Amino acid sequence: MTETSRHASDDHWLVRPATVRRLWIGGIALLAGLVAAGTAVHGHAYFGVDGLFAFNAWYGFGACAAMVVAAKVLGVLLKRKDTYYDH
């Protein structure tokens, strides 16, 4: 058995391209279904903007994107040289 064929059959099921594709499709379908189900529920808006269609979805996405940007900025500000602890 060659080295490449051995690794192809030993791949964990979560790293196989077919599984990754199925997980993406399933996740997107689940999120779309939840947004669609939100149209059937009457929510009470407290601030006006939270009464918009799919507010929870785009607010959550925006908050996540803001955290990623903040982490990148903190990484740049707090980064030290590779030789910081060398004597």
N, C-alpha and C positions, 0 to 999 in steps of 0.2 A: 504494500500500500504506500502510495507516495505521500509526502508531507502535506501537500495541498488538499488531497482528497480526504485525508484523515481529519483535517481541521474543518472541512466543509460539513462533514456529518456530525462533528462534535459541537457545532455552534449551539449556543443556548437558544431556546425558542424565542426569546424576546429580542434577539439581534438578527434574526432572519428577515430579509427584506419583505417577504410576503406577510409575515406577522406584523411588522412595523406598518406596512400599508393598511392592513386590516384594522389596526388600532387607531390610526389616523382617521380612517373613514368612519369607524364606530364612534370615536370621540366627537367628530364634527357633526355626525348625525344626532348624537345625544344632545349636544349643545343647541343645534337648530331645533330639535324637538322641545327642549326646555323653553327656548325663546318663543316658539309657537304656542306652547301651553300657557305662557304668560298672558296671551291675549284673552284667554278664557277666564282669568282671575281678575276680579275688580280690586285693585289696590288703592289705598288711601294715601295720597301724596301729602307729605308734610312740608316740603320746601318748594313745591312747584316743579322744579327740574326733575325730581324723582318720579314724577308721573309720566314722563316721556316713555315711548315705546322702547323696550329692551334696555332700560336704564341700568339695571343690575349687570347686564352683560358688558356693555361698553364702559361702565364705571370700573368694574373689576379688571377689565383689560387695561384701561388707562392707569389704574393704580399699580398694576403689575409692571407695566412698562416704565412708570415713574420710578419704581423701586430698582429696576435694573439700571436705569440711567444714574440714579443716585449712587448705587454700588460702584459703577464704573468711575464716577467722579471721585468717590472716596478712595478707590484704588489708586488713582493717579495722585491724589493729594498725600496719601500715606505711604506710598511706595518708597523703599530705600534701595540703595545700590546693592549689588550682589555681595560686595565686600564689606558690608556694614559691620558685621561681627568679627571680621578678621583683625588680628593684632598687628 
